[in-house]
Amino acid sequence: MTIDPLALAPTKVHITTSEGFRALARESKGRNQGPSQRCLNNLDPDGYHVVLWRFLHNDVEWRVKWAVKLVDRDEPVYVLMDNSFEAFYAYTSLHECA
């Protein structure tokens, strides 16, 4: 049996703007994972940031791996961040993959 890898690809993805990413970073203070100040200082102000994966962490929050757009970089950097469920859904939006 052959499995088409595209059949396993997600059809929707969560994204946020730099403003939303900064809000999530503020909310992540005091949690185990969050972006460095250097990362926050270099966010592309017009960039969008994409959730690569997330999982339930400690039964109280999402642990999220982000692809983050920085100024003057074509390739994203990858950041882990822990956020409450409420903050995650408040600052991200769900989009169809093209």
Backbone bond lengths (Angstrom), bond angles and torsions (degrees), N, CA, C in turn:
res aa  C-N    CA-C-N  psi(-1)  N-CA   C-N-CA  omega(-1)  CA-C   N-CA-C  phi
1 M - - - 1.447 - - 1.527 108.85 -
2 T 1.317 116.37 134.48 1.450 122.41 179.33 1.519 109.11 -106.90
3 I 1.338 115.58 135.82 1.460 120.98 178.19 1.516 108.72 -108.39
4 D 1.297 115.45 126.99 1.465 121.18 176.49 1.523 108.19 -76.11
5 P 1.357 119.58 116.86 1.468 120.58 -178.42 1.523 112.92 -58.81
6 L 1.316 118.07 -30.38 1.467 119.94 179.20 1.523 111.97 -68.60
7 A 1.324 117.07 -23.54 1.462 119.86 177.53 1.526 110.94 -67.97
8 L 1.334 116.97 -21.45 1.463 121.62 -179.86 1.526 112.62 -91.28
9 A 1.313 117.13 -10.29 1.466 121.40 -177.36 1.528 110.27 -71.37
10 P 1.333 116.39 144.77 1.466 119.05 177.82 1.529 110.71 -65.93
11 T 1.315 115.66 150.59 1.459 119.82 177.59 1.518 111.65 -99.52
12 K 1.344 116.70 -13.46 1.460 121.59 177.38 1.518 108.86 -135.93
13 V 1.336 115.01 152.92 1.460 120.15 -177.58 1.531 109.08 -140.81
14 H 1.341 115.81 144.58 1.464 121.54 174.91 1.517 108.75 -87.79
15 I 1.330 116.60 135.10 1.462 122.16 175.81 1.517 109.46 -133.82
16 T 1.329 114.83 166.26 1.461 120.91 172.57 1.522 108.71 -149.04
17 T 1.314 114.99 162.68 1.460 122.14 174.93 1.526 108.77 -85.99
18 S 1.325 116.60 175.38 1.467 119.86 176.33 1.526 110.77 -64.06
19 E 1.319 116.69 -36.92 1.475 119.82 176.51 1.528 110.34 -61.60
20 G 1.315 117.07 -44.69 1.460 121.01 178.03 1.517 112.26 -65.14
21 F 1.331 116.52 -39.57 1.461 120.18 179.27 1.531 110.65 -63.79
22 R 1.320 116.31 -40.57 1.479 119.53 177.64 1.529 110.78 -64.40
23 A 1.328 117.25 -39.44 1.470 120.40 177.50 1.529 110.17 -63.53
24 L 1.322 117.40 -42.26 1.462 120.41 176.97 1.523 111.09 -64.09
25 A 1.332 117.44 -37.75 1.465 121.16 178.03 1.529 110.80 -63.08
26 R 1.338 116.83 -42.16 1.478 119.79 177.11 1.521 110.16 -61.78
27 E 1.331 116.51 -41.41 1.461 121.11 -178.26 1.530 111.21 -69.39
28 S 1.326 117.88 -24.72 1.465 121.01 -177.73 1.530 113.06 -80.56
29 K 1.337 117.35 -9.43 1.471 120.19 179.54 1.527 109.65 -54.88
30 G 1.317 116.40 134.35 1.458 121.90 -179.72 1.525 113.29 87.52
31 R 1.315 117.72 -5.07 1.461 121.99 175.95 1.530 108.45 -96.56
32 N 1.310 117.30 173.26 1.471 120.96 -174.79 1.522 114.33 -68.94
33 Q 1.335 118.89 -36.58 1.456 121.45 -173.05 1.525 110.55 -126.79
34 G 1.324 115.68 140.57 1.457 121.16 176.73 1.518 109.87 -171.26
35 P 1.318 117.35 166.04 1.463 120.73 -178.26 1.528 112.08 -72.57
36 S 1.317 115.74 153.31 1.465 120.92 176.10 1.527 109.43 -75.62
37 Q 1.316 116.01 160.85 1.459 120.37 175.95 1.524 110.70 -63.31
38 R 1.321 116.72 -35.17 1.465 120.70 176.97 1.531 110.78 -59.48
39 C 1.324 116.61 -43.48 1.465 120.93 177.17 1.523 110.03 -60.77
40 L 1.309 117.03 -48.05 1.471 120.86 -178.52 1.524 111.50 -62.95
41 N 1.340 117.25 -37.62 1.461 121.10 179.63 1.529 112.32 -66.73
42 N 1.335 116.92 -23.37 1.459 120.95 -175.48 1.525 114.12 -109.15
43 L 1.333 118.02 12.56 1.464 120.27 176.97 1.525 109.78 -60.67
44 D 1.310 115.56 137.56 1.465 120.40 173.90 1.523 107.32 -69.60
45 P 1.338 118.98 118.68 1.469 120.32 -176.21 1.528 113.00 -60.80
46 D 1.336 117.20 -24.36 1.464 121.22 178.81 1.525 111.90 -102.81
47 G 1.338 116.63 7.70 1.457 120.81 -174.19 1.516 113.80 -80.93
48 Y 1.312 113.87 158.78 1.462 122.23 170.82 1.514 107.52 -115.94
49 H 1.324 116.43 147.53 1.456 123.15 -174.82 1.522 107.55 -123.83
50 V 1.332 115.97 136.61 1.456 122.19 -167.87 1.531 111.02 -116.68
51 V 1.325 115.80 134.94 1.467 121.33 174.11 1.525 108.26 -77.45
52 L 1.332 115.92 121.98 1.467 120.60 176.52 1.518 111.19 -86.60
53 W 1.319 116.35 -41.48 1.459 122.29 173.78 1.517 109.52 -160.66
54 R 1.317 115.35 163.80 1.467 121.51 175.31 1.513 108.29 -150.96
55 F 1.342 115.62 152.62 1.458 119.64 174.50 1.525 109.14 -147.20
56 L 1.315 114.36 158.25 1.462 121.78 178.05 1.525 108.24 -66.87
57 H 1.324 116.22 128.12 1.461 121.64 -177.56 1.519 108.70 -123.74
58 N 1.326 116.08 125.79 1.476 122.44 179.10 1.525 113.33 55.65
59 D 1.312 116.96 22.25 1.477 122.92 178.37 1.525 114.23 61.09
60 V 1.337 118.00 11.32 1.470 119.24 -176.43 1.525 114.46 -133.89
61 E 1.343 117.24 -4.49 1.459 119.35 -174.84 1.519 109.81 -156.88
62 W 1.344 114.87 166.84 1.459 121.26 170.51 1.519 109.16 -93.76
63 R 1.317 117.58 138.02 1.456 122.20 164.10 1.525 104.82 -101.88
64 V 1.331 115.71 124.18 1.458 121.18 -170.68 1.524 110.00 -123.94
65 K 1.331 115.88 136.27 1.463 120.53 170.70 1.518 107.08 -102.16
66 W 1.333 115.10 121.58 1.456 123.50 -177.50 1.523 111.22 -106.74
67 A 1.326 116.47 143.67 1.464 123.53 163.47 1.524 104.47 -97.81
68 V 1.330 116.54 115.99 1.464 122.59 -169.80 1.524 110.11 -112.92
69 K 1.328 116.04 132.50 1.476 122.84 178.89 1.522 109.12 -90.59
70 L 1.345 115.67 120.15 1.457 121.50 177.39 1.526 110.14 -106.76
71 V 1.319 115.69 161.18 1.458 122.45 177.80 1.528 109.30 -61.81
72 D 1.327 115.65 139.38 1.477 123.06 174.15 1.528 114.04 59.65
73 R 1.331 117.15 27.74 1.468 121.17 175.89 1.514 108.73 -132.20
74 D 1.320 115.82 134.47 1.463 120.11 175.97 1.524 111.28 -85.15
75 E 1.329 116.33 -34.33 1.464 121.32 -179.12 1.526 109.91 -90.91
76 P 1.326 117.66 140.45 1.468 119.34 178.49 1.523 111.63 -73.20
77 V 1.310 115.48 161.27 1.458 121.90 166.76 1.519 106.49 -103.90
78 Y 1.314 116.24 159.45 1.463 120.61 -175.61 1.519 109.25 -113.87
79 V 1.325 115.04 131.71 1.460 122.06 -173.61 1.519 109.34 -132.95
80 L 1.341 116.70 135.45 1.462 121.39 170.15 1.515 108.49 -95.29
81 M 1.331 116.00 138.95 1.462 120.09 178.28 1.523 108.94 -147.39
82 D 1.348 115.22 136.43 1.462 122.10 175.12 1.521 108.66 -99.98
83 N 1.342 115.85 132.06 1.462 121.11 179.31 1.510 111.05 -142.31
84 S 1.323 114.95 152.55 1.462 119.68 172.39 1.523 108.87 -63.46
85 F 1.318 115.91 157.48 1.463 120.34 177.23 1.526 110.27 -60.23
86 E 1.322 115.61 -42.77 1.466 120.62 -177.50 1.525 111.71 -61.37
87 A 1.328 116.76 -46.71 1.471 120.19 -179.32 1.524 110.35 -65.31
88 F 1.331 117.33 -42.46 1.455 120.30 -178.87 1.528 110.62 -57.12
89 Y 1.331 116.66 -48.94 1.469 119.53 -177.60 1.528 112.39 -73.84
90 A 1.330 117.24 -25.79 1.468 119.98 179.34 1.527 111.70 -72.14
91 Y 1.326 117.56 -32.52 1.471 120.89 -172.41 1.525 114.50 -110.44
92 T 1.338 117.87 3.72 1.461 120.05 175.38 1.517 109.10 -120.29
93 S 1.313 114.95 160.89 1.474 120.31 173.65 1.522 107.88 -133.17
94 L 1.306 114.73 151.05 1.455 122.21 -176.87 1.520 109.62 -96.28
95 H 1.326 117.18 128.92 1.467 122.14 -176.94 1.514 110.67 -129.28
96 E 1.324 115.69 147.51 1.460 122.20 175.32 1.527 109.25 -69.52
97 C 1.329 116.20 139.35 1.466 120.13 173.59 1.515 108.43 -78.26
98 A 1.309 115.52 143.95 1.475 120.33 179.92 1.515 110.42 -85.51
